[in-house]
Amino acid sequence: MDGREFVITGTVTVDLSSPAAPSVPQPGAIIVGPVIAAPTTDPPPRLTVYAPELLRVNARNRVLRFVIYSSGSGKVSALLGSTDLGSASLRAGNNDVRWTLPLSLVTALRRTTADNLLSLTSLSPSGVKGATLTRHVVIVASKKKTRR
């Protein structure tokens, strides 16, 4: 029976001498229970940082790098001690995030560990702040090359 061809035909007869009368519309929907207001702004994404609690930054290239998972689009704002590193755009899924630390901050972090707390705050596309995650940052000396 599969693959057989068939034809459907039909006709409609319209009486143009009498005008059509509209029918009565269906009754509206009945809402049972309380009405819950929808949010007026986008929620900030949930973040998961795939990095150890202690992030090591090489003193030579000064790049702070880690992978962060975001539940949606938005941004992540970074604050290292009292220094604002700026923000990075996020998309849903895994994101490779990198910041090059200023040389003055690297020398300051070598001397003290009081300002080595990295705070990562999620931001929605409209700027609503979300949860803050923290990690510690340590500056490690670069290995000296030996000449042969």
N, C-alpha and C positions, 0 to 999 in steps of 0.2 A: 504494500500500500504506500510505502514511502516513495517520494519522488513523482507522484502522479500530479498532473496539471489539472486545474479546475477553474471555472469561471463563475463569478458571482455577479448577478445583474439585479438592478432595482430601479424603481421609478418613484418620483415624488410629484404629486399633482398639487398645484397652487391655485387657489381661487382668488384672482386679483380683484373681483368685484366687492368682496367684503373685507374690511380692515381687521387686522389681527388685534386681539385684546391681550394685554400683559397678564401673566399669572401672578399670584400672591407670592412674595419672597418667603424663603424658609425662615423659621424663627431663629433668633440669635443664640449663641452658645451660652449655656448656664455654667458659671464658674462656682465650684464648690470648694470652700476652704479659703485661707488667707491669701492675699496677693503678695508676692515676694518681689521687691523692687530689684531691677537689674542694675549692675554697677554702671556708673556713668564714665568711668575711665578704664583703661586696660590694666589688668593686674600685672605686677612685676613678675618676671620669670623666677622659677625656683632654680637655684644653682647647686651644683655638686663639683667640688674641686678635686681633680685627680692629680694630687701632688702630696708629697710628705709634709708633715707638720713643720719641718725645718727646710726651707728652700735655700739652696746654695747658689750664689751668684759669683761668677768668675770676675776677678778684679780687672782683667784685661779687656774683655768685651762688654761688661756691665749689663748683660741682658738678663732680665727676670722673665722666665718662660715657664708656662704650665698649661695644662689642658683643663678646660672647664666645661661641664655639661650644663646646658640651659634648657628649661622646659618650653621655652618660647622665645620670640624675638624680643630684643631690648638692648640694654647696655649693662656693663659692669664698670663701676667706679672704683678706683684703687687709691688708697691712702697709705703711705709708708711712713710710720711715725706721724709727724706733723706735715709731711710733704705730700702734696696732691700730685699723683702721677698721671691723672687724667682719666679718661674713660675709653673703653673699647666696645665696639658693636658686637652683638651676639645674635646668632641665629639659633633656631631650635636644633638641638643635638650637641655634638662635641665641637668645641672651638679651641684653636691654638692661640693663646694670648701671650703677647710679648710686650715688654716695656724696657727701654734702654734707660738705665738709671743715670742721673746727672753725676758728674765726677765729684762734685762737692758732697753729694749725699753718700757716695761710696767711701770717701775718706772719713766722713763723720761716722758711718756705720762700722768702720774698722776700729775706731777708738772706743765706742760705747755700744752697749746692747739695749739701752733703754728705748731707743727709737727704731728698733728692728721689727715692730709689729706691723704686718701688712693686713689692712682691712679691705675686704672686697664686698661692695654693696650692689645688689641688683637694682636696676632701674627699668621701669616700663617704657615703651616708646613715647608715652606722654610725659615721662619724668617722675612718676610715682615711685618712691623708695620702697624697697623690699627688705629682705633679711640680709644680715651682714655676716660674712665668714672671715675667719682670721687664720693667718699663718705667720711664722717667724722667718726672717731673712737673715742670712749670714753671708758675709763677703769672704771668699776664699782666695788666697794668693794664687796667681797663675804659676804654672810650672815653668821653670827656666829651661830653655833649650840648651843642650850640650853640643858643642862643636866637636867634630871628629876629624 
